[in-house]
Amino acid sequence: MRKFIYKQQYTRPEARRISDGVIMRLDDVYEVDPALMEHFQQQNMPLWDTERIVESRNDHLAWMHEHFAYETLVAGEESELDKGPGEPTPQSQATQAITAKHPPPILPW
């Protein structure tokens, strides 16, 4: 655990303009330009909290990619999922579908 020092945590790094309306204070952390958010008062957020949110988001995205990404594309390669299904299976080899038996619906009318 690191020591909380107010001056270090509430003094934000200098902002670098990326494009109109986008600034970057930390590496790979894009923010909306605070000048565009003058309509609502913004709360002062400590640096450690921003780092915690970004780290948590990256962990979540890594977990989602690990569990739900079906393929990873490398620049210049085509997706194999867009090519459609493979060879059709002859009817003799196809298994017959088993229909599920559901109870009758309970309806109020």
C-alpha angles and dihedrals in degrees: 000000000000126000117260111236112183096210092052096044102042097040103086120213116257112279121241117207111235099174139326106316096002128098134173124213099162126034111278093359110117118194135187110253106263089222088070092054099059093116091076125036111249122219120237106250122197119237094241090058092053090049091048093052093047093048092048091049092050091050090051093049091048090052092048092049091048093051104033110024106106095187140003117224122215116208110272097021124109123236114255092206092068093060093078130231123336128243114333115249116237113247092243091062096041116102118233116250116249112219117222119236111228126190116249113274119259105230128175094225 
